[in-house]
Amino acid sequence: MTRQHPWRGLRWPRHQHRHRGERSRRARRRLRLLVAGALALVVLLVATVALLVDRGAEEPPEAEAPETVSCARYGLDGVRVTARGPGGPTDGAVLDARVFGPGQERQDRFQLEFEHEGITSSYHVFAEGLDWDRPVGVVYHFHGDGAFEYESPEYTSSCLAEVAREHNMLLVVPRTPDRSGDTTWWEERDHNGRWFRALVDERIEPEYDIDRSRTWLTGYSGGAQFISQELLADHIDLVPGGGAIMMGGGQAPDSPSAEPAREQLEELRLRWDVGTEDDGTDPQADFDALSAAWDGHHWYEDQGFEHARIRTREGVDHFGLPYARILERMLSAAEERTEAQDDA
């Protein structure tokens, strides 16, 4: 008798073959359905995109509302203004003698170039919204180190421009011509001072009908240093009336060369504004602006300026000064004083 190997002659039951074939057919049907569904979805998406493109060509979307910026961080609670900055047709390098066409002096203009004795830099002018049938004053703002107020005019400068507009004053924001090392006003300040003086004498005052009795200099940090150590010390005749606001700085000059007129000693309003925490101990702001402000205030007071004042803000550091509110209150106080004198 022949012995059969246990595996030899064994077959899978026929019903198991049948179930295996049915599962395979069902899997193939599901795959075909998935492929068909995916193709249908692709066709639908292509048709939708084509419809939207065609509709967009026929009906352009509505223009977006102008971007606005809150002035709360600059001391004007509840005030939002249009963010003003480069992009208009009158922006860019301008080197010819006549800058403006008819009526263009009433527009905001940005990144205008000015060259003096081989030194070139640029400036912004905020002129929209002014009443040119009335006297128009001017505010010159000098940025801190790094030139944030110039490079990003849609923030601080837009809020300062709104304050200036309310008082019918032009705002001019120049960029330091200093290109060696950091972007500062106080380094190379003699060269920077001559460039700024030429900008005023050759460009701003000839192109605009400025009421020079309402001339204000404002500066933050290094810009405040430039005002107190250069402009008021060597070019004070640029400010026949009005005053200067030095925020977060404003040290006494080293060797002043200009002699103020008696009327300037009696009338110009000089204001230092600084935080009590702005003492140079912050690693992010190692300049002792508090000591610098007191130094400048004492020096100018000793020179006989009758309206030299200092304001220290408790708990405020180098980055917390309400620039726009400071400017607004100084301009308002000056106007009230003028009105009181006129009524006397």
DOTOR-669350 format. One record per residue (C-alpha): residue number from 1; x, y, z; residue in three letters. Coordinates in Angstrom, 1 decimal, always signed. Layout:
N
    nr       xx       yy       zz   rest
   NUM        X        Y        Z    ALA
...
END
This chain:
344
    nr       xx       yy       zz   rest
     1     +0.0     +0.0     +0.0    MET
     2     +1.4     +3.3     -1.0    THR
     3     +1.5     +6.0     +1.7    ARG
     4     +0.4     +9.5     +0.6    GLN
     5     +2.1    +12.6     +1.8    HIS
     6     -0.2    +14.6     +4.0    PRO
     7     -0.1    +17.7     +1.6    TRP
     8     -0.3    +15.7     -1.6    ARG
     9     -3.6    +15.7     -3.3    GLY
    10     -5.2    +18.4     -1.2    LEU
    11     -7.2    +21.2     -2.9    ARG
    12     -8.7    +24.5     -1.7    TRP
    13    -12.5    +24.1     -1.4    PRO
    14    -14.3    +25.4     -4.5    ARG
    15    -16.4    +27.9     -2.5    HIS
    16    -13.3    +29.7     -1.3    GLN
    17    -12.1    +30.3     -4.9    HIS
    18    -15.5    +31.9     -5.6    ARG
    19    -15.4    +34.4     -2.7    HIS
    20    -11.9    +35.4     -3.6    ARG
    21    -12.9    +36.3     -7.2    GLY
    22    -16.0    +38.3     -6.1    GLU
    23    -13.9    +40.4     -3.7    ARG
    24    -11.4    +41.2     -6.5    SER
    25    -14.2    +42.3     -8.9    ARG
    26    -15.8    +44.5     -6.2    ARG
    27    -12.4    +46.2     -5.5    ALA
    28    -11.9    +46.9     -9.2    ARG
    29    -15.4    +48.4     -9.4    ARG
    30    -14.7    +50.7     -6.4    ARG
    31    -11.4    +51.8     -8.0    LEU
    32    -13.2    +52.7    -11.3    ARG
    33    -15.8    +54.7     -9.3    LEU
    34    -13.1    +56.6     -7.4    LEU
    35    -11.2    +57.4    -10.6    VAL
    36    -14.4    +58.6    -12.2    ALA
    37    -15.3    +60.8     -9.2    GLY
    38    -11.9    +62.3     -9.1    ALA
    39    -12.0    +63.2    -12.8    LEU
    40    -15.5    +64.8    -12.4    ALA
    41    -14.2    +66.9     -9.5    LEU
    42    -11.2    +68.1    -11.6    VAL
    43    -13.6    +69.1    -14.4    VAL
    44    -15.8    +71.0    -11.9    LEU
    45    -12.9    +72.9    -10.5    LEU
    46    -11.6    +73.9    -13.9    VAL
    47    -15.0    +75.1    -14.9    ALA
    48    -15.4    +77.1    -11.7    THR
    49    -12.0    +78.8    -12.1    VAL
    50    -12.8    +79.7    -15.7    ALA
    51    -16.1    +81.2    -14.6    LEU
    52    -14.5    +83.3    -11.9    LEU
    53    -11.7    +84.6    -14.3    VAL
    54    -14.3    +85.5    -16.9    ASP
    55    -16.4    +87.3    -14.4    ARG
    56    -13.4    +89.2    -13.0    GLY
    57    -12.6    +90.4    -16.4    ALA
    58    -16.1    +91.8    -16.9    GLU
    59    -16.7    +93.2    -13.4    GLU
    60    -13.5    +94.5    -11.6    PRO
    61    -13.7    +94.2     -7.8    PRO
    62    -14.6    +97.3     -5.8    GLU
    63    -11.6    +99.4     -4.7    ALA
    64    -10.5    +98.6     -1.1    GLU
    65    -10.9   +101.2     +1.6    ALA
    66     -7.8   +103.2     +2.3    PRO
    67     -5.6   +101.7     +5.0    GLU
    68     -5.8   +103.5     +8.3    THR
    69     -3.5   +103.5    +11.3    VAL
    70     -4.4   +104.1    +15.0    SER
    71     -2.6   +107.0    +16.7    CYS
    72     -3.3   +105.7    +20.2    ALA
    73     +0.3   +104.5    +20.7    ARG
    74     +1.4   +108.1    +19.9    TYR
    75     -0.9   +109.6    +22.5    GLY
    76     -4.1   +110.3    +20.4    LEU
    77     -6.7   +107.9    +21.8    ASP
    78     -9.6   +107.1    +19.5    GLY
    79     -7.9   +108.7    +16.5    VAL
    80     -7.4   +106.8    +13.3    ARG
    81     -5.9   +108.4    +10.2    VAL
    82     -5.2   +107.4     +6.7    THR
    83     -1.8   +105.8     +6.4    ALA
    84     +0.2   +108.2     +4.2    ARG
    85     +3.2   +107.0     +2.3    GLY
    86     +5.0   +106.6     -1.1    PRO
    87     +3.3   +105.4     -4.2    GLY
    88     +1.7   +108.4     -5.8    GLY
    89     +2.7   +109.8     -9.3    PRO
    90     +4.6   +112.7     -7.7    THR
    91     +7.0   +110.6     -5.7    ASP
    92    +10.6   +109.9     -6.5    GLY
    93    +13.9   +111.6     -7.2    ALA
    94    +13.6   +115.3     -8.2    VAL
    95    +16.7   +117.2     -8.9    LEU
    96    +15.5   +120.1    -11.2    ASP
    97    +15.2   +123.7    -10.0    ALA
    98    +11.4   +123.7    -10.1    ARG
    99    +10.0   +120.8     -8.2    VAL
   100     +6.2   +121.2     -8.7    PHE
   101     +3.8   +121.5    -11.5    GLY
   102     +0.6   +123.6    -11.0    PRO
   103     -1.1   +122.7     -7.8    GLY
   104     +1.3   +119.9     -6.8    GLN
   105     +2.5   +121.8     -3.8    GLU
   106     -0.8   +121.0     -2.2    ARG
   107     -0.2   +117.2     -2.5    GLN
   108     +1.7   +114.8     -0.2    ASP
   109     +5.1   +114.1     -1.8    ARG
   110     +7.5   +111.4     -0.8    PHE
   111    +11.2   +110.5     -1.3    GLN
   112    +12.1   +113.8     -2.9    LEU
   113    +15.9   +114.1     -3.4    GLU
   114    +17.9   +117.2     -2.6    PHE
   115    +21.6   +117.7     -3.2    GLU
   116    +23.9   +120.3     -1.6    HIS
   117    +27.6   +120.6     -2.0    GLU
   118    +27.8   +117.0     -3.2    GLY
   119    +25.7   +115.7     -0.3    ILE
   120    +22.4   +114.1     -1.3    THR
   121    +19.5   +112.9     +0.8    SER
   122    +15.7   +112.9     +0.6    SER
   123    +12.6   +114.1     +2.4    TYR
   124     +8.8   +113.7     +2.7    HIS
   125     +6.3   +116.5     +2.6    VAL
   126     +2.8   +116.2     +4.0    PHE
   127     +0.7   +118.9     +2.5    ALA
   128     -2.8   +117.5     +1.8    GLU
   129     -5.7   +119.0     +3.6    GLY
   130     -4.2   +122.4     +4.3    LEU
   131     -6.1   +125.7     +3.8    ASP
   132     -3.7   +127.7     +1.6    TRP
   133     -6.0   +130.8     +1.9    ASP
   134     -4.8   +131.1     +5.5    ARG
   135     -1.2   +131.3     +6.8    PRO
   136     +0.5   +127.9     +6.7    VAL
   137     +3.1   +127.1     +9.3    GLY
   138     +5.7   +124.3     +9.1    VAL
   139     +6.8   +121.4    +11.3    VAL
   140    +10.2   +119.8    +10.6    TYR
   141    +10.5   +116.3    +12.2    HIS
   142    +13.9   +114.7    +12.7    PHE
   143    +13.8   +110.9    +13.1    HIS
   144    +15.7   +108.9    +15.6    GLY
   145    +18.6   +106.6    +14.9    ASP
   146    +17.6   +104.1    +12.1    GLY
   147    +15.2   +106.6    +10.5    ALA
   148    +12.0   +104.7    +11.3    PHE
   149     +9.8   +107.8    +11.0    GLU
   150    +11.2   +108.4     +7.5    TYR
   151    +11.3   +104.8     +6.2    GLU
   152     +7.8   +104.0     +7.5    SER
   153     +5.8   +107.2     +7.2    PRO
   154     +2.5   +105.4     +7.4    GLU
   155     +2.9   +105.2    +11.2    TYR
   156     +4.4   +107.9    +13.4    THR
   157     +4.7   +110.5    +10.6    SER
   158     +1.1   +110.0     +9.5    SER
   159     -0.1   +110.8    +13.0    CYS
   160     +2.2   +113.8    +13.3    LEU
   161     +0.9   +115.0     +9.9    ALA
   162     -2.7   +114.8    +11.2    GLU
   163     -1.8   +117.0    +14.1    VAL
   164     +0.0   +119.5    +11.8    ALA
   165     -3.0   +119.5     +9.5    ARG
   166     -5.3   +120.4    +12.3    GLU
   167     -3.2   +123.5    +13.0    HIS
   168     -2.8   +124.3     +9.2    ASN
   169     +0.9   +123.4     +9.2    MET
   170     +3.0   +121.6     +6.6    LEU
   171     +5.0   +118.6     +7.9    LEU
   172     +8.4   +117.9     +6.5    VAL
   173    +10.3   +114.7     +7.4    VAL
   174    +13.9   +114.7     +6.1    PRO
   175    +16.2   +111.8     +6.1    ARG
   176    +19.7   +112.4     +7.4    THR
   177    +22.3   +112.6     +4.7    PRO
   178    +24.7   +110.7     +6.9    ASP
   179    +25.7   +107.4     +5.2    ARG
   180    +28.7   +106.4     +7.3    SER
   181    +27.9   +103.7     +9.8    GLY
   182    +24.5   +104.0    +11.5    ASP
   183    +21.7   +106.2    +10.1    THR
   184    +21.9   +109.2    +12.5    THR
   185    +21.5   +112.9    +12.6    TRP
   186    +23.9   +113.6    +15.5    TRP
   187    +27.0   +112.0    +13.9    GLU
   188    +28.5   +114.3    +11.3    GLU
   189    +26.0   +116.9    +12.5    ARG
   190    +27.9   +119.8    +11.0    ASP
   191    +27.5   +118.4     +7.5    HIS
   192    +23.9   +117.4     +8.2    ASN
   193    +23.1   +120.9     +9.5    GLY
   194    +24.4   +122.5     +6.4    ARG
   195    +22.4   +120.2     +4.2    TRP
   196    +19.2   +120.8     +6.1    PHE
   197    +19.7   +124.6     +6.1    ARG
   198    +20.1   +124.4     +2.3    ALA
   199    +17.0   +122.3     +2.0    LEU
   200    +15.0   +125.0     +3.9    VAL
   201    +16.5   +127.9     +2.0    ASP
   202    +16.6   +126.5     -1.5    GLU
   203    +13.7   +124.1     -1.6    ARG
   204    +11.0   +124.3     +1.1    ILE
   205    +10.6   +128.1     +1.6    GLU
   206    +10.9   +128.9     -2.2    PRO
   207     +8.3   +126.3     -3.1    GLU
   208     +5.8   +126.9     -0.3    TYR
   209     +4.2   +130.0     +1.1    ASP
   210     +5.3   +129.4     +4.7    ILE
   211     +4.4   +131.6     +7.7    ASP
   212     +7.9   +131.6     +9.2    ARG
   213     +6.6   +132.9    +12.5    SER
   214     +5.1   +129.4    +13.0    ARG
   215     +8.2   +127.2    +12.5    THR
   216     +8.6   +124.2    +14.7    TRP
   217    +11.4   +121.7    +15.0    LEU
   218    +10.6   +118.3    +16.6    THR
   219    +12.9   +115.4    +17.1    GLY
   220    +13.1   +112.0    +18.8    TYR
   221    +16.2   +110.5    +20.4    SER
   222    +19.1   +111.2    +17.9    GLY
   223    +16.8   +113.7    +16.2    GLY
   224    +16.4   +115.6    +19.5    ALA
   225    +20.2   +115.6    +19.9    GLN
   226    +20.6   +117.1    +16.4    PHE
   227    +18.1   +120.0    +17.3    ILE
   228    +19.7   +120.9    +20.6    SER
   229    +23.4   +120.5    +19.6    GLN
   230    +23.3   +121.7    +16.0    GLU
   231    +20.2   +123.6    +14.8    LEU
   232    +19.4   +125.7    +17.8    LEU
   233    +23.1   +126.2    +18.5    ALA
   234    +24.3   +127.1    +14.9    ASP
   235    +21.2   +127.8    +12.8    HIS
   236    +18.7   +129.3    +15.2    ILE
   237    +17.8   +131.9    +12.6    ASP
   238    +15.9   +129.1    +10.8    LEU
   239    +13.4   +129.4    +13.7    VAL
   240    +12.3   +133.1    +13.8    PRO
   241     +9.1   +132.2    +15.6    GLY
   242     +7.6   +129.0    +17.0    GLY
   243     +9.8   +126.6    +18.9    GLY
   244    +11.4   +123.2    +19.3    ALA
   245    +10.4   +119.9    +20.9    ILE
   246    +13.0   +117.5    +21.9    MET
   247    +11.7   +114.0    +22.9    MET
   248    +14.0   +111.4    +24.4    GLY
   249    +17.1   +113.5    +24.2    GLY
   250    +18.3   +117.1    +23.6    GLY
   251    +21.7   +117.5    +25.1    GLN
   252    +23.6   +120.9    +25.5    ALA
   253    +25.8   +121.9    +22.5    PRO
   254    +29.6   +121.7    +22.6    ASP
   255    +30.5   +125.0    +20.9    SER
   256    +27.5   +127.0    +19.7    PRO
   257    +28.2   +129.6    +17.0    SER
   258    +24.8   +131.4    +16.6    ALA
   259    +23.6   +134.2    +18.7    GLU
   260    +19.8   +134.3    +19.3    PRO
   261    +18.0   +137.5    +18.9    ALA
   262    +16.3   +139.1    +21.9    ARG
   263    +12.9   +138.3    +20.4    GLU
   264    +13.9   +134.6    +20.1    GLN
   265    +14.9   +134.5    +23.7    LEU
   266    +11.6   +136.0    +24.7    GLU
   267     +9.3   +134.1    +22.4    GLU
   268    +10.6   +130.7    +21.3    LEU
   269     +9.1   +127.8    +23.2    ARG
   270    +11.7   +125.1    +23.9    LEU
   271    +10.3   +121.8    +25.3    ARG
   272    +12.1   +118.7    +26.5    TRP
   273    +10.0   +115.6    +27.1    ASP
   274    +11.5   +112.4    +28.5    VAL
   275    +10.6   +109.4    +30.6    GLY
   276    +12.1   +108.7    +34.0    THR
   277    +13.0   +105.2    +33.0    GLU
   278    +14.9   +106.5    +29.9    ASP
   279    +18.3   +106.5    +31.8    ASP
   280    +20.4   +104.2    +29.6    GLY
   281    +20.0   +101.1    +31.8    THR
   282    +17.8    +99.3    +29.2    ASP
   283    +20.0    +97.1    +27.0    PRO
   284    +17.7    +98.0    +24.1    GLN
   285    +18.2   +101.8    +24.7    ALA
   286    +21.6   +102.4    +26.3    ASP
   287    +21.5   +106.2    +25.7    PHE
   288    +20.9   +108.1    +28.9    ASP
   289    +18.2   +110.4    +27.4    ALA
   290    +17.1   +111.6    +30.9    LEU
   291    +20.4   +113.1    +31.7    SER
   292    +20.8   +114.5    +28.2    ALA
   293    +17.4   +116.3    +28.4    ALA
   294    +18.2   +117.9    +31.8    TRP
   295    +21.6   +118.9    +30.5    ASP
   296    +20.1   +120.6    +27.5    GLY
   297    +17.3   +122.2    +29.4    HIS
   298    +19.6   +123.8    +32.0    HIS
   299    +22.0   +125.1    +29.3    TRP
   300    +19.3   +126.8    +27.2    TYR
   301    +17.6   +128.2    +30.3    GLU
   302    +21.0   +129.7    +31.4    ASP
   303    +21.3   +131.3    +27.9    GLN
   304    +18.2   +133.3    +28.7    GLY
   305    +15.4   +131.4    +26.8    PHE
   306    +12.4   +132.4    +28.8    GLU
   307    +10.2   +129.5    +27.7    HIS
   308    +12.5   +126.6    +28.2    ALA
   309    +10.6   +123.8    +29.9    ARG
   310    +11.1   +120.1    +30.7    ILE
   311     +8.5   +117.4    +31.3    ARG
   312     +9.5   +114.1    +32.8    THR
   313     +7.0   +111.2    +32.5    ARG
   314     +7.0   +108.8    +35.4    GLU
   315     +7.6   +105.1    +34.5    GLY
   316     +8.1   +105.9    +30.7    VAL
   317    +11.1   +104.4    +28.9    ASP
   318    +12.7   +105.4    +25.6    HIS
   319    +10.0   +103.8    +23.5    PHE
   320     +6.8   +105.1    +25.3    GLY
   321     +6.6   +108.8    +24.6    LEU
   322     +3.3   +110.0    +23.1    PRO
   323     +4.9   +112.0    +20.2    TYR
   324     +1.7   +113.2    +18.5    ALA
   325     +0.0   +114.3    +21.7    ARG
   326     +3.1   +116.2    +22.8    ILE
   327     +3.2   +118.1    +19.4    LEU
   328     -0.6   +118.7    +19.6    GLU
   329     -0.4   +120.3    +23.0    ARG
   330     +2.6   +122.4    +22.2    MET
   331     +1.0   +123.8    +19.1    LEU
   332     -2.3   +124.4    +20.8    SER
   333     -0.6   +126.2    +23.7    ALA
   334     +1.3   +128.4    +21.3    ALA
   335     -1.9   +129.4    +19.4    GLU
   336     -3.7   +130.2    +22.6    GLU
   337     -0.9   +132.4    +23.7    ARG
   338     -0.8   +134.2    +20.4    THR
   339     -4.6   +134.7    +20.5    GLU
   340     -4.3   +136.1    +24.1    ALA
   341     -1.6   +138.5    +22.9    GLN
   342     -3.8   +139.6    +20.0    ASP
   343     -6.8   +140.2    +22.3    ASP
   344     -4.7   +142.3    +24.8    ALA
END
